[in-house]
Amino acid sequence: MKRARSPLFLKRGSYRKRRLRDGARMLPVFGLFLLLLPILWAPAETEATDTARDGLYLFAVWFGLVVVAALLAPGLAEETSGDEGEER
């Protein structure tokens, strides 16, 4: 007697939810890379450091990370309809 096999692929909704969670987990790593990127930039042609450009870059990266996190947040909200009392 053959056992019923589970489907090979995940449901579309759960697959997207997992990829969204993976993206949210990678956001701090990506953000850290972007925030440390100015260290790798070539020095300016003058001896004075270009702090205005670096400051604007850091602010833009920070703002971009906040916007991306805000866009990801609604999709990460737990659905509580019908799953009362069920544990993972």
N, C-alpha and C positions, 0 to 999 in steps of 0.2 A: 504494500500500500504506500503510495507516495504522499508525502506531506505537502500541504499547501505552502508554496514559497511566497515570501513577502516580495513586494515589488522592488525592482532593482533601483529605481529612482525615487527620490523624495517628492512629496507633494510640492507644488510650486510655491505655496504660501510659506511652508516651513523652510524650504530652501532659501527663499529670499530673506526670511527672518534671520537665518544663520549667517548668510553673507553680510547682512546689515550689522549683526553683532561683531563679525570679524572685522569689518571696516571700522567700527567704533573702537575696537581694541587696538587697531593699527594707527588710529588718529594721533595718540600721544607720541608714538615712535616717529611718525612722519613729521609731526610738529617739532619734536626735538631736533630732528635732522635739519629742518628749515631754520630753526632758531640758531643752530650752531654753524650754519653755512657761511655767515660773514667771516668767521675765523679763517676760512680757506680762501677768501678773496685775496687777490693780489694787492699789495700795498699801493697807495696812491703815488703819483709821480712826485708829489711834494712831501716834505717831511711831516707836515701837519696832517693829522688823521681826519678823515671825512666822517665825522660823527653824525652830521645831519642826515646824510644818505643812509647810514647804518640805522639810525634811530627810526627813520621813516620806514625802512624795510622791516624792522622788528615789530613796529606798530601794525603794519599791513599784514604780516604773518599772524600776529596775535588776533587781529580782527577777523581774518580769514578762518582761523581755527574756531573761533567763537561761532561764526556763521555756519560752518560745516557741522559743528556739534549741535547747533540749534536745528538744522535740517534733519539730522539723524535721530534726534531725540523722540519725535512723535512715533517713529517706526519701531523704537525700542521699548515703548510702553508695554507693560504686561497686559494681556487680555484676561479679564477676570470673569467674563460671562460664561457660566457653566462649568468652570474649573474650580469651584469652591471646594476646599478640603482635599484636593488632589495635590500630592507632592511629586517632585521630580524624581 
